[in-house]
């Protein structure tokens, strides 16, 4: 399922809904992905100042992929080589 996210609050709602759909408690999820329960709570509440690296740990741990919709005119030659443009 693809969902457009425009705010930290919306991302938090998706993270919380995904965790709950997997019948996971917040403390268990935090422990299994390597972040504190407090940090996971901040994400789920829409915290706007969370660390990106840890945010991606949480997303990956819950099976949430991040796909960016980049304008065609963007110069992707500056992006890391492992990133591939997909027009799906």
N, C-alpha and C positions, 0 to 999 in steps of 0.2 A: 504494500500500500504506500502511495506517495502522498505526503502532506506538506503543504507550503507553510513555512514557519516565518513569522515576521517579528517575533519578540521572544525575550527570555521567558516570559510567562507562558507563552504557547509551547515552547520547548519543554518547560517544566511539566506541563500538563501531559504531554506525550510521553515523557519519561515515566511519570507516575502511572499513567494508564497502562503502559507496556509492562511495567513491573508488576502491577496488580493482576493483569491478564495472565501473567506467568505464575501467579499465586506465590509471589515472593514477598517476604517481609523486608522492610527498609533496612534493618540491621543486618540481615543475612545477605542482602544484595550488596550493601556497602562492603562487608567483609570479603565477599567473593570477588569483587572487582578491584579491591585494594584502595578504597577511599574510606574516609570516616563517615559515620552515619550523619553527622552534622553537615558534612559537605554534600552528601546526597540530598539531604533535606533542603539545603540552599538551592540546589538545582531544581528540585520539584516545586519549590515556592517561587521560581522565576528569578533567582538571584542574578544580577547583571555583572557581578565582578568575580565570577568563578574562574579558576585556572583552566585554560583550554586543554592542556594535556590531560588533566584529571577528568574533565568533561568528556573527552573522547574515550577514556578508559571506561567510563560509565556507559556511554552509548554502545561501545563495542561489546561490553559485558552483557548488555540487554539485547543484543542483536540488531541494534538500530544503525543503519548506514547513513552517512551524510553524503549527499550528491549536490554539487553546486551547479546552478544553471547560469553559465557565464556567457556574456554577450559575445557574438561571433567576432567582433572587432577587437576583442581583448588579445593582448600579446602573450600567448601561452608559452612562448619560448623561454620565459623566465621561470616557469613552473618546474618543479622537480621532474626528472625523466620518468619516474615510475607512474606519474599521473597520465592517464590517457583520456582523450576527449571521446566521449560516446554520445551519439545523437540518437538516444532511444526515447 
